[in-house]
Amino acid sequence: MKFGPDDQVERDAPEAPYEQLAGILRARLARGDWKPRRPIPSESGLCAEYGLSRPTVRRAVADLVTAGLVFTVPQRGTYVAERPEPAGGENEPRG
């Protein structure tokens, strides 16, 4: 199922809550809600915003870390990863 950046987690949906949250956060990252190398909301902030438990939020964020979309810094938080430049982009050297 495709999730939008403004969706909410539905308790009776066929997908697990962490899968729904991971999809919503992916959509928010794609929309540019958080810029590269800037923090995303804290676990407690995401718990409050989506009405989920901390283990559920941790599992969703872990999926994003595994996908390379975010990275964690111990004692600091979770940050948006740099997005790779598309192949053939304007930043490639010309020769």
C-alpha positions in Angstrom: 0.0 0.0 0.0 1.2 3.5 -0.8 1.2 6.0 2.1 0.9 9.8 1.8 2.8 12.3 3.9 -0.4 13.5 5.5 -1.8 10.0 6.3 -2.5 8.8 9.8 -1.8 5.3 11.2 -5.0 3.2 11.2 -5.4 0.6 13.8 -7.6 -1.7 11.7 -5.5 -1.5 8.5 -4.0 -4.7 7.2 -0.4 -3.3 7.5 1.3 -3.3 10.9 1.4 0.2 12.5 5.2 0.4 12.1 4.9 -0.3 8.4 2.3 2.4 8.0 4.5 4.9 9.9 7.6 4.0 7.9 5.5 4.6 4.7 4.3 7.9 6.0 7.8 9.0 7.0 9.2 8.0 3.6 6.5 10.1 2.0 7.4 13.1 4.2 11.1 12.6 3.4 10.2 12.5 -0.3 8.1 15.7 0.0 11.1 17.4 1.7 9.6 18.0 5.1 13.1 17.6 6.5 16.2 18.7 4.8 19.3 16.5 4.4 21.6 16.4 7.5 18.8 17.9 9.6 17.0 16.0 12.4 13.6 14.4 12.0 11.3 14.6 15.1 12.4 12.6 18.1 10.9 9.2 19.0 8.8 10.8 21.7 7.6 13.5 19.3 6.6 10.8 16.7 4.9 8.8 19.4 2.8 11.8 20.4 2.1 12.9 16.8 0.9 9.4 15.6 -0.4 7.9 18.9 2.1 5.0 18.8 4.3 3.3 21.3 8.0 3.9 21.4 8.9 0.3 20.2 6.6 0.8 17.2 8.3 4.1 16.3 11.7 2.6 16.8 10.9 -0.2 14.4 9.7 2.2 11.7 12.8 4.4 12.1 15.0 1.3 11.9 13.4 0.5 8.6 14.4 3.9 7.3 17.9 3.5 8.6 18.2 0.2 6.8 17.0 1.8 3.6 19.6 4.5 4.0 17.1 7.3 4.2 18.1 8.4 7.7 21.0 7.8 10.1 21.2 8.0 13.9 23.8 9.7 16.0 23.9 8.3 19.6 22.7 10.8 22.2 21.8 13.2 19.4 18.9 11.9 17.3 18.0 10.7 13.9 19.0 12.8 10.8 18.0 12.8 7.1 20.7 11.2 4.9 22.1 13.0 2.0 20.3 12.1 -1.2 22.6 10.8 -4.0 22.8 12.9 -7.1 21.0 11.4 -10.0 23.2 9.9 -12.7 24.0 12.4 -15.4 23.3 15.4 -13.1 24.6 18.9 -13.5 27.3 18.4 -10.9 29.3 15.8 -12.9 32.5 17.0 -14.4 32.5 17.8 -18.1 35.3 16.7 -20.3 
